[in-house]
Amino acid sequence: MENDEMNHSPQKRRKQTRVWTDGCFDMVHFGHANALRQAKAMGDVLVVGVHSDEEIKRHKGPPVFNEQERFKMCKAIKWVDEVVMDAPYVTTIETLDKYNCDFCVHGDDITLTADGRDTYEMVKVAGRYKECKRTAGVSTTNLVGRMLLMTKEHFDRCPSPITNMNPDQVSGASSDPTAKSPWTCVSHFLPTSQRIVQFSDGKEPKPGDRIAYAAGAFDLFHVGLLDFLDAAKKEGDYLIVGLHTDPVVNRYKGSNFPIMSLHQRVLSVLACRYVDQVIIGAPYKVTNELLEQFKVDVVLHGETRVMPDDDGTDPYEIPKKKGIFKVVPSGNYLTTHDIVERIIKNRLTFEERNKKKEKKEADVFAEMQRRKSESQERKALEEKENN
């Protein structure tokens, strides 16, 4: 009788809501992570479909990361439960049914096929589509643009912003090759305490936990950094990541690094399932005060070269003297410099990809504005006739 009651309890009867979301997930950043966080909040299980390299090339242009790298990055985001490789670029009812998903979630921007069709048209018509808010201030196109010019400011402003035009101006602007998409051309990222809280678990280490600490730039969060954090987490029960400020990163990396600002980097790292806590603006030199305050048991660093501090000293001198410093090999030697090299090497291809994407989105936005304007005019006319 007791077992029968358990089987018929509300908890047993409740069906899990399975949520589907898909995409390229190229150069996974905090915008992707925030969309996945919102999607997971709409159900119990989040299934993420990752498009193949060939699908992306056909509809959008060449991806920066290959499909294995993009799969691994998605799998490491803490709100993701399952990842599906080779997801179709156009989301269908068959795809949702195949993976037993109730509905699909996507951001409130537009995703188009090579011939300009909405990739979510079928699931929208079927009523199995929900939207989440796009994260302002970042996009893969934006990051590629920064690397092409190696400047953080270039894509943070939007010349002749379409969103400020009236419908007539928008229609004219859509044929202008310099027209910008309101989704691709992003505003400057403004960090908030709410967003940090949303990304953070807020869990304290448990008594007896071995606490590991690793610091760095963690710029353009990629699979090389991911594999290091995976290896670092294995060295302890609770992993704290220290993120250096932008000026400090610029000092030891040079050029116009970091590509991403401190707060953008904070959110990218917090989204990783291996990370328990982040120190925002951690000191470059690992001090006694830091070790004592966070009760650090082991200080970790990858196999990359360590630059001296401002005064020429070793920033890891103190943990080395204490015998708690350890170099952690990750088996992955990909660096932020390597990612930039990928972009620069294929500069013309990526520039053309960005231009086509912006133009296509601008045309769609102009058509949306035109229809909206016509609808408002019809409504105003009807109200006038009724009065």
N, C-alpha and C positions, 0 to 999 in steps of 0.2 A: 504493500500500500504506500509505504514511504517513497519507494523508487517511482511508483506510478505518479505520485503527487509532484515529485521533482521533474519528471518528464513533461508534465503539463503546467509547470510554473511559467509565469510571464517571461522570465529570462530565457527559458528553453524555447518557448514559442516564437520569440522575437526573431525575425529574419534579419540577418546582417545586410546593411546597405553597401553595395559595392559600387565604387565610383571609378569611372574611366577618364583619364586625361592623356593626351598624346602631344607629340611635338618633335622638333629637331633636337632640342636641348643642346644646342651647340654653344660651347663656351659657357657652361652652366654658371649662372650668377644668382645673386640674391633675388632678382626679379622672378626667375624661374622658381626658386625655392618658395617665395611668397605665394605664388600661384598654386603650388602644390600644397602648401600649408592650408590655404583657403579651401582647396578641393577636398582635402582630407576631413576638414571640419564639417563637410556636408554629408558625410557617411561614416562607415566603420572601417572599410578596407579600401585603400587607394591603389589602383592598378595603373601603371604608367606605360604607355606605348611609345617606343622610340623608333623614328623613321630610319630607314636604311640610307646609306650614302648615295645610292643610285636614285632613290626617290627624291632626296633633297636636291641633287644635281638637276633632276628633270624639272622640278617645279620652282626652285628658288636660286640655285647656283651652288657651287662647291662649299661643303662645310669646312670649318677650321679643324675640327676634331673628327676622327674616324668613328664608326659606329660602336666599336668595342670600347673606346674611351668614353663616348657619350653614355653608353649603357652603364658603365662602372660609376660614372658621376651621379647618374640618377639613383642608382641603387644605394648610394651613400647618403642621400638626403633623408633626414630622420623621419619625415612624414610619409615616406613611400613604403608600401608593403610588398608589392610585386612589380616586376619590370618585364615588359614584353618586347622582344626584339622584332625588327622588320614590320612595324605597324604600318598599315596603309596610310598614305598621305591624306586621302579623303576618308573621313570617319563615317562608317556605315552602321546600320542596325545590325547587320550580320556580325560585325566586329564586337559590338556591345554584347550580343547574345553568346558569341563564342566564348567570351571571358566572364560570362554570367554577371555583367554589369548593368545596373539599373538605369544609369544615365551618364552622360558625358559632361565634363566641365572644361571651360576654356575662358581665357581672359576677354575683356570687353574691347579688344582690338580686333583687327580683321586678318584672317589667314586665307590666302588665295592660291588656287592651283595655277599652273603655267598658263592656262587660257582664261584666267581671271575669275573663276568660279569660287564661291565660298566653300571651303572644305568641310564645313559643318552643316551644310544646307539640309542634308537628309535627316540627321538627328534632330535638327530644329523643327522640321516639318512634322516629325513623329512625336514631338513633345518630350523628347528624351535628351534635352540639352539645358544646362544651367550656366550662368556666367559668374565669374569672379572679377574683382577689380584688378586691372593691370597696374603694376608697380611703376609709378612715375619716376623718371630720372635714370633709367638704364634700359638698354636693349643690346642684343648681340651686335646689331648694326652699329650702334653707338660705340661699343668697345672696339670693333674693327676699325672704325673711323679714327679713334684716338691713336691706335697703333700705327695706322698708315701715316699719320702726321707726327706721331709721338708727342701729342699734346693733350692734356686733360680738358682744355677749354673748348676745343674746336666744335665738338658736338653738343656742348652744353647750352648753346643758344640756337635759335631757330630763325634765320632770316626770312622775312615775309611769311610769318606763321599763318597757316591756312585757317586755324581756329579763330583768328581775329578778323577774317574777311566776311563780307556779306555773301549770299549765294551767287550773285553775279560775278563777284571777284573770284570766288572759288572756281566757278566754271571756267573762267579765263585762265586761272592759275594752273588748272589741271593739265593743260597742254604745254605749260612752260616746263622745260627740262630741269629748271632749278627749283621747281615747286617741291615742297617738303611734305612728307606724310605726318599727320599729327600723332601717329603711333611710333614711327621710326625716329622722327626728330623729337628728342626728349628734352624736358626741362631740367634744370639743375637739381640734383638730388638733395633733398632736405631731410636729414636724419631726425627721428623723433624717439623719445624714451618709450613710447607705446610700441613702436616697431621692434625695438630691442627686446622688450619684455615678451612680445609675441614669439620671437625667435628663440628665446632663452628658456630652458627647462626650469631654471631657478633651484636646482637640486644641490644641496650641500653634500660634501663627502661624508660618508658614514664613518663612525668610529672604527679605527683599525685599517681604513683604506690606505693603500700605497698611492701617494699623490705624485704624479709626473708633471713636469713643466717643460714646455717647448716654446721658443719665441722666434719671431721672424716677421717678414713682410706679408707673406701669404697673399701675394698680389695675383690677380687673374686666376682665381682658385681653379686648379687643374688637377689631372690625374697624378702628376708627380707629387704634388703637395698632399693629395688624398692618400697615396700609398705610404707617404712618410707618417701621416697622422694615424693611419691604420697600424703601422709598426710601433709608433709611439704609445698608442693606447694599450698595446700588449705589454708594455713595461710597467704598467700600474693599473689601479682600479679606477682612478679619477684623473682625467687629463685636463690640465689648464693650459691654454694657449695665450701667450703674450704677443700682442700686435704692436709693432713700432709705429711711431707717428710718421706722417708724410715727409717732414724734413729729414728725419733720421734715415728713412729708407732711401731718400734721394742722395744722402751723403754717401751711403755705402754701395748703392746701385748705379748712381750717376744718371746721365741723359735726362729724360723727363719722367723717370720712374718716381713713385708708383703710378701705374695706369689708373688704378682705382683708389679713391680716397680712403682714409682710415675707417670711416663709418660704413662705407660700402664693403670694405674688407671684413669688418667685424661681423656683418650680417651673413656674408658668404661662409665664414668659418663657423658661426653659430649654427648654421643649417646642417652642418656635418654631424652625422650620428656618432662619430668617434669622440667628439669634443664635448666636455662637460661644462667648461667655464672659459670666458675670455677676459683677459686684462686689457682694457682699452688704453693705448698709449703707454705700453710697458717700457721701462727703462732699457736702454741697449745693454748696459752692464748689469749682469745678474748680481744683485746686492744681498748682503746678509738680511737686510730689512725685508726684502721680497721673500726670501726663503723662509724666514721666520713667520711672517704674516700669513702666508698661505700653507705653511707646514709642509714644504716640498721635500720629498724623499729622493727624487732623482731628476736631474736636469738633462734634457736631451737635445741633440742637434743632428741634422743630417750630415751627409758626407761632403756637402758643399763647403767651400773655403769660408772661414770666419774672418771678417774684416776687423782690424784693431779699433778700439774706441778712440774718441777724439784725442785723448792724451797718449795714444800709442800703445796702451795696455790691452791685454787679452780680456774681452768682456766676460769670459767664462773662468777667469782666474780663481774666484772664490769657490764656486762649486767643485772645481778641479782639486783645489787644496783640501776640501772636505771629503773628497773621494766619492762624490755623488754625480759626477758628470759622465755621460755616456754618449758615444756616437752611434746612431741607429741607422744601419743600411736599410733602404726600402726596396732596392732592386729596380727602382725607376729613376732615371737621371734627367727626366724632362724638367726644364726650367722655364720661368717667365720669358727669359731672353729667347728661348727656342720657339715659344709661341709667337713672339713678335717676328722672329725670322720667317716663320711659316707665312705670316701675313705679308711681310715685305717681299718675299720671294715671289708671291703670286699677286702682287700689288694691283696690276691692271684688272685681273679677274675679279678681285674683291671689290674694287672701285666700281666696276661695271655692275656687279651683283647688287651693291648698295643702291646705285642709281636706278636700276630697274625696279627694285623693290619699292623704293620711295615713290617712283612715278606711278606704279601700278596701284599702290595704296592711295595716292593722291587722287587718281582718277575715280576710284571707288568712293572716296570721301566726297568728292565733288558731286557725284551722282546721288549719294545719300542726302546731301544738302539740297540738291535740286528737288528731289522728291518731297523732302520735308517742307520746302518752301511752297510747292504746289499744293500739298495737303493743307497747309495753313491758309493759303489763299482760298481754297475750296470751302474750308470751314468758315472763314470770315464771310464769304459770299452767301453761304447757306444761312448763317446767323442774320445777315442783313435782310435776306428774303423773308425769313420767318418773322422778323420784326416789322 
